[in-house]
Amino acid sequence: MIEPLTGLPENVIGFEARGEIHADDYTTVLIPAIEAQLAAGNDLRIVLVFEHWDGFSAGAAWEDMKMGMEHFTHWKRIALVTDLDWMVHLTQLFGWMTPGEMKRFPLAERDAAIVWAAGS
């Protein structure tokens, strides 16, 4: 499931993933938030928090790929907040493929991740 984060700067959206992510998490939570940011004339600055995560369903993986490609030129900054070792390693290997700037922060630096995502 994906839950929106609250109390973020106006130009930043954020989400925390828990358990397994499904396609409807994209269609009911993520995509509407992204569309609202774009409609407001903002680039996409996002904070993603993964404390515990059980992966994607096949439908969610498809929605994730579509969302990234549809808005490829709008991604400005992605702050990944996690202590999950495997996710840290994948980010180090494949982060260069992510549109926009991406930076990983440990869970203890969640506030710093938000500040970075909002910055220029």
Contacts in CASP RR format, 6 or more apart in sequence:
PFRMAT RR
TARGET T0000
AUTHOR 0000-0000-0000
METHOD contacts of the structure
MODEL  1
MIEPLTGLPENVIGFEARGEIHADDYTTVLIPAIEAQLAAGNDLRIVLVF
EHWDGFSAGAAWEDMKMGMEHFTHWKRIALVTDLDWMVHLTQLFGWMTPG
EMKRFPLAERDAAIVWAAGS
1 17 0 8 1.000
1 18 0 8 1.000
1 19 0 8 1.000
1 20 0 8 1.000
1 21 0 8 1.000
1 22 0 8 1.000
1 25 0 8 1.000
2 15 0 8 1.000
2 16 0 8 1.000
2 17 0 8 1.000
2 21 0 8 1.000
2 25 0 8 1.000
2 26 0 8 1.000
2 29 0 8 1.000
2 30 0 8 1.000
3 15 0 8 1.000
3 16 0 8 1.000
3 18 0 8 1.000
3 29 0 8 1.000
4 13 0 8 1.000
4 14 0 8 1.000
4 15 0 8 1.000
4 29 0 8 1.000
4 33 0 8 1.000
5 13 0 8 1.000
5 14 0 8 1.000
5 15 0 8 1.000
5 16 0 8 1.000
5 47 0 8 1.000
5 49 0 8 1.000
8 14 0 8 1.000
8 47 0 8 1.000
8 114 0 8 1.000
8 118 0 8 1.000
9 114 0 8 1.000
9 118 0 8 1.000
11 37 0 8 1.000
11 42 0 8 1.000
11 43 0 8 1.000
11 45 0 8 1.000
11 118 0 8 1.000
12 45 0 8 1.000
12 46 0 8 1.000
12 47 0 8 1.000
12 114 0 8 1.000
12 117 0 8 1.000
12 118 0 8 1.000
13 33 0 8 1.000
13 34 0 8 1.000
13 37 0 8 1.000
13 44 0 8 1.000
13 45 0 8 1.000
13 46 0 8 1.000
13 47 0 8 1.000
14 33 0 8 1.000
14 46 0 8 1.000
14 47 0 8 1.000
14 48 0 8 1.000
14 49 0 8 1.000
15 29 0 8 1.000
15 30 0 8 1.000
15 33 0 8 1.000
15 46 0 8 1.000
15 47 0 8 1.000
15 48 0 8 1.000
15 49 0 8 1.000
16 48 0 8 1.000
16 49 0 8 1.000
16 50 0 8 1.000
16 51 0 8 1.000
17 48 0 8 1.000
17 49 0 8 1.000
17 50 0 8 1.000
17 53 0 8 1.000
18 51 0 8 1.000
18 52 0 8 1.000
18 53 0 8 1.000
19 52 0 8 1.000
19 53 0 8 1.000
19 54 0 8 1.000
19 55 0 8 1.000
20 54 0 8 1.000
20 55 0 8 1.000
20 56 0 8 1.000
20 57 0 8 1.000
20 60 0 8 1.000
21 53 0 8 1.000
21 55 0 8 1.000
21 56 0 8 1.000
21 57 0 8 1.000
21 60 0 8 1.000
22 57 0 8 1.000
22 59 0 8 1.000
22 60 0 8 1.000
23 57 0 8 1.000
23 59 0 8 1.000
23 60 0 8 1.000
23 62 0 8 1.000
23 63 0 8 1.000
25 60 0 8 1.000
26 60 0 8 1.000
26 63 0 8 1.000
26 64 0 8 1.000
26 67 0 8 1.000
27 63 0 8 1.000
30 63 0 8 1.000
30 67 0 8 1.000
31 63 0 8 1.000
31 67 0 8 1.000
34 44 0 8 1.000
34 67 0 8 1.000
34 71 0 8 1.000
37 43 0 8 1.000
37 44 0 8 1.000
37 45 0 8 1.000
38 44 0 8 1.000
38 71 0 8 1.000
38 74 0 8 1.000
43 74 0 8 1.000
43 75 0 8 1.000
43 76 0 8 1.000
44 71 0 8 1.000
44 74 0 8 1.000
44 75 0 8 1.000
44 76 0 8 1.000
45 76 0 8 1.000
45 77 0 8 1.000
45 78 0 8 1.000
45 117 0 8 1.000
45 118 0 8 1.000
45 119 0 8 1.000
46 75 0 8 1.000
46 77 0 8 1.000
46 78 0 8 1.000
46 79 0 8 1.000
46 117 0 8 1.000
47 79 0 8 1.000
47 81 0 8 1.000
47 110 0 8 1.000
47 113 0 8 1.000
47 114 0 8 1.000
47 117 0 8 1.000
48 78 0 8 1.000
48 79 0 8 1.000
48 80 0 8 1.000
48 81 0 8 1.000
49 81 0 8 1.000
49 82 0 8 1.000
49 107 0 8 1.000
49 110 0 8 1.000
50 80 0 8 1.000
50 81 0 8 1.000
50 82 0 8 1.000
50 84 0 8 1.000
50 87 0 8 1.000
51 82 0 8 1.000
51 83 0 8 1.000
51 107 0 8 1.000
53 82 0 8 1.000
53 84 0 8 1.000
53 87 0 8 1.000
56 64 0 8 1.000
68 75 0 8 1.000
68 99 0 8 1.000
71 99 0 8 1.000
72 99 0 8 1.000
73 99 0 8 1.000
75 98 0 8 1.000
75 99 0 8 1.000
75 100 0 8 1.000
76 100 0 8 1.000
76 101 0 8 1.000
77 100 0 8 1.000
77 101 0 8 1.000
77 102 0 8 1.000
77 103 0 8 1.000
77 116 0 8 1.000
77 117 0 8 1.000
77 119 0 8 1.000
78 98 0 8 1.000
78 100 0 8 1.000
78 101 0 8 1.000
78 102 0 8 1.000
78 103 0 8 1.000
78 117 0 8 1.000
79 102 0 8 1.000
79 103 0 8 1.000
79 105 0 8 1.000
79 113 0 8 1.000
79 114 0 8 1.000
79 116 0 8 1.000
79 117 0 8 1.000
80 87 0 8 1.000
80 91 0 8 1.000
80 102 0 8 1.000
80 103 0 8 1.000
80 104 0 8 1.000
80 105 0 8 1.000
80 113 0 8 1.000
81 104 0 8 1.000
81 105 0 8 1.000
81 106 0 8 1.000
81 107 0 8 1.000
81 109 0 8 1.000
81 110 0 8 1.000
81 113 0 8 1.000
82 88 0 8 1.000
82 104 0 8 1.000
82 106 0 8 1.000
82 107 0 8 1.000
83 106 0 8 1.000
83 107 0 8 1.000
88 104 0 8 1.000
91 102 0 8 1.000
91 104 0 8 1.000
92 104 0 8 1.000
95 102 0 8 1.000
103 113 0 8 1.000
103 116 0 8 1.000
105 112 0 8 1.000
105 113 0 8 1.000
105 116 0 8 1.000
END
